[in-house]
Amino acid sequence: MQSADRQKLLPPRPLAKGTMRITPLGGLGEIGRNMTVFELDGKLLVVDCGVLFPEEHQPGIDVILPDFGYIRDRIKDVVAIVLTHGHEDHIGGVPYLLRERADIAVIGSELTLAFITAKLKEHRIRPKTVHVEAGDRHQAGPFQLELVAVNHSIPGGLAVAIRTRAGLVLHTGDFKMDQFPLDRRITDLRHFAKLGEEGVDLFLTDSTNAEIAGFTTSERELTPAIDQVFRTAPRRIIVSSFASHVHRIQQVLDAAHAHGRKVAFVGRSMVRNMGIARDLGYLTIPRGLVVDAKKLDSMPDNKVTLICTGSQGEPMAALARMASGDHQIQINEGDTFLLASSLIPGNESAIYALINKLTDLGANVVHKGNAKVHVSGHASAGELVYCYNIVKPKNVMPVHGESTHLRANAELAVRTGVPEDRVILAKDGVTVDLVNGVATISGKVPAGLVYVDGQTVGRATEDTLKERRLLREGGIITVLALLDPTTNTLAEPLEFLTRGFVHDDHTFDGAAAEVEKALVRAAADRIDDVERIEGVISGAVSRFIQRTYRREPVVIAIVVDA
């Protein structure tokens, strides 16, 4: 296999005429942040632009974006953004990309465009949208796009075939092969086969479930388990799901209606998205079933269902705030929580901590680990092999997944007959060039994590997060030092002010001596400006605390002229 991990990669050479370059800026080596750039004849096509949700070791971060630096200087050359479906890990970064240039055409299916248009409205961006459906063709610069229906956990999923003079690329997006989908829209394998007969030069395939044998369970098989929850729950049922998971929420609505319960949506994104899905006909809601959450206060608990966000333990989402008692909806003994979603890798600790909080409050928690209440939206190994045998691609590049998923998918491709040297294990930022039916790794460009922190984008760094982790884990010590300006020696004993750092009356006894030694060395080195002296003092105290107590608080020194 061509593996990026086994090569020392340099920036790629300028692209030769007639060669297409494929550059993933997110989604390879992680679950989320999906974004791939296709380049040909000086023009760029972007497929998906999603976000990655922060993990526990990234405190204070809202979402994580792909690094647009690779295309920022050429943003005028972007001919379109193609969105395969409406999940946040595929569309959440679009508002930030359109801040760079607002008139880039955004191509997608009806529901996908409705979701992204509503999101962009919050950013005060009016997008230039192009509505396409399965079977449509659309020319975007030198790229001829052909859209293919795929089944996923949200309506309107599309694979995209990209025809160019450099070759034909088929990008599956997220997909599975559910033969009994709730919306009766299956993955169009006949279309895949026709493209295979034409000759697919490069096949980019969803890797998320490549390690799982067989076929992914059908959505319809969840109905009995969801019905069981509604049949047996003694009091309120509170369902947590992704705000874009239309199929799962339809199942919950159907169960609530069958058991005589009223439903309220909780959380801004949930209310917005379900309103869009209903208005476009993707969500069927019986008259009178959905009511305002305030009206549920006057109803018996056994007639109430709430549907909210926060299935991944996000600290600011409705579910986490309920569990912490920081929400208008208070949890009562005997409430039932139905977590109707998967565990995204990296979120396990947050989710299980949430489950424990809810249990401590007296709630019954039903989740994927103890009931059949969720199935994946991604193709398992059997489905991937089926597609390889139908498409018969010349080259394969697994996408969408962590390293183990990508490798498992690559091995499936080899087992179906794809030559080993035509299977590419890439990572974010690795460039792959397609010419004359052969795909090869050609270099690497920066593709780091870009943090959104409140209203700032890209200003928070790894150093910022390290400091936040230290604040959270070690606390903070402020050292107040009165110095004689003529000798740069201590005029009075040091004063230590702390937050979150546990200490007693003798903790800092040896710190002053270390500071005095450091000040003597600083004087010998002719360090006399205040900022550098503050650094000398904080460094001395930090080393003392680390050496003596094996603690790493943040230490800030303030020098006052005596």
Secondary structure, DSSP 8 states (H G I E B T S, - for coil): -EEGGGS---------TT-EEEEEEESBSBSS--EEEEEETTEEEEE----B---TTSTT--EEE--THHHHTTGGGEEEEE-S---HHHHTTHHHHHTT-TT-EEEE-HHHHHHHHHHHHHTT---EEEE--TT-EEEETTEEEEEEE-B-SSTT-EEEEEEETTEEEEE--S-B--SS-TT-----HHHHHHHHHH--SEEEEE-TBTTS-S----GGGGHHHHHHHHHH--S-EEEE--TT-HHHHHHHHHHHHHTT-EEEEESHHHHHHHHHHHHTTSS---TTSB--GGGGGGS-GGGEEEEES-TT--TTSHHHHHHTT-SSS---TT-EEEE-S---TT-HHHHHHHHHHHHHTT-EEE-TTTSS----SS-BHHHHHHHHHHH--SSEEEESB-HHHHHHHHHHHHHTT--GGGBEE--TTEEEEEETTEEEEEEE-----EEEETTEES---HHHHHHHHHHHHH-EEEEEEEEETTTTEESS--EEEEES----TTTTTTHHHHHHHHHHHHHHTT--SHHHHHHHHHHHHHHHHHHHH----EEEEEEEE-
